[in-house]
Amino acid sequence: MNKEEKQNIRLNKYLADKNYASRRGADTLIQQGRVFVNGQKAVLGQMVKEGDVVEVEGREAQEHQYFAYYKPRGVVTIGAQGDEKAIHDICDLPYHIFPLGRLDKESEGLIIMTNDGRITEPLLSPHSHHEKEYTVTVDKAITHQLLVRLSQGVNIGTVGGKKNYITQKTEIRRRSKNSFDIILREGKNRKIRKMCGAVGFKVTKLKRFRIINVKLKALRANTYRKLKDRELKEFLGALGM
């Protein structure tokens, strides 16, 4: 980013105003240590004022790139603590290619990796309702009645300050005696685990294999492929790009 003088403004808003990323995407860039103010690594919530120099490493020279990545179980998406490993600790994608959204440490599967902060908001907004599909394995045999209950919505307790939150109706199909596929259109934290817990089941394995039209296909844990051609066009089109 060229060096310029700024008005007094929150850093994520400045980056959004300059079309480097949405505000949420800018927060991701800041959290990943890619944004500097006056030569110092920026922090979330930071304000910049007239005379400050804001830089994003290599941002102008980068063309937008998009990857489907298979996050392994036992790895956090970002923000590793202690002995934990994050995606960028084990994956050889460049550091400026960052993950969009998260999978919890014990979950595995598809993550979109990109340097295009513009798609963060349209993909992750709670109002977007883009489909994400998962295979869920539980600790005991499932029944038809269980699948019906989950598909019709269950009470998962307090979510975002709202008590007795009822999950949206969705589609579920059985895969085996103790596994099923489920489609989510809302991004509530650990929602599937909470749904299963609410009806007396424990999730033993959770794997996301689709986001909108993008699928894992033949990817194995800690491998990736570049999105291109029709797949990329349809994905970006669904995001309004």
Buried (B, 14 or more C-beta within 10 A) or exposed (E): BEEEEBEEBBBBEBBBEBEBBBBBBBBBBBBBEBBBBEEEEBEEEBEBEEEBBBBBBEBEEBEEBBBBBBBBBEBBBEEBEEEEBBBBEEBEBEEBBBBBBBBBBBBBBBBBBBBBBBBBBBBBBEEBEBBBBBBBBBEEEBEEEBBEBBBEBBEBEEBEEEEEBEBEEBEBEBEEEBBBBBBBBBBBEBBBBBBBBBBEBEBBBBBBBBBBBBBBEEBEBBEBBEBEEEBBEEBBEBBEE
